[in-house]
């Protein structure tokens, strides 16, 4: 059996002995090989450009290659940062908050707020973006974050794993409700795959199903639902962070509870449909490869 730790040390020694220009070329070659392998695994014999045409028929043909290239770069950056931030040394992330007024309003709000996110762009960096603008939160997620999260998260920020089992879902719900009832912030993915996916709606002209978790929390606590997005900058490793205005929610007494929650989730998905169409190059390859298997209409 191979001693991976020893092998890692030996590889590190070999790489340290190489000149810088060779290391850069080696890293470029490894990056391209990784992208090719991942694309082949997710798309099979299909073409990423054809996938872009299939999901975004409104994109001009001349722009399709650039969008496909940006998707590949986004995939590469997400993978690299996940590893870099997990190193023992502290890695810094440069943030640009492009919506300062909305960020200030969130920080100075009165009352609870639910930050709704979508798996698009630099999703995990939303957590660091909230830290950068001084907004602690309870984060509900399907998997535990990597070591970098625990090194960077302030004491007031808490991550709660929500799996498919009743116990973890119950714990996550209680943590979220407790924070919201205290006037705090909770982060939940609109397109999360945990919970009962009982709300059918449309996304990129395809039928999808989502959980009503965000809407249920908003109904019970009166929290506002505020979309957020983190995307990769162009040509560097910086993050463009955006906090949007709260979604307009129907009056609580205008619909029955289940219908109210359904309407809220439809509005949330519709909002992120517009976001994904506005930033198609930030699509997550795994997500759109699954979505492409569904026919439009």
Secondary structure, 3 states (H helix, E strand, C coil): CCCHHHHHHHHHHHHHCCCHHHHHHHHHHHHHHHHHHHHHHHHCCCCHHHHHHHHCCCCCHHHHHHHHHHHHHHHHHHHHHHHHCCCCCCCCCCEEECCHHHHHHHHCCCCCEEEEECCCCCCCHHHHHHHHCCCCCEEEECCCCCHHHHHHCCCCCEEEECCCCHHHHHHHHHHHHHHHHCCCEEEEECCCCCCCCCEEEEECCEEEEECCHHHHHHHHHCCEEEEEEEEECCCCCCEEEEEEEECCCCCHHHCCHHHHHHHHHHHHHHHHHHHHHHCHHHCCHHHHHHHCCCCCC
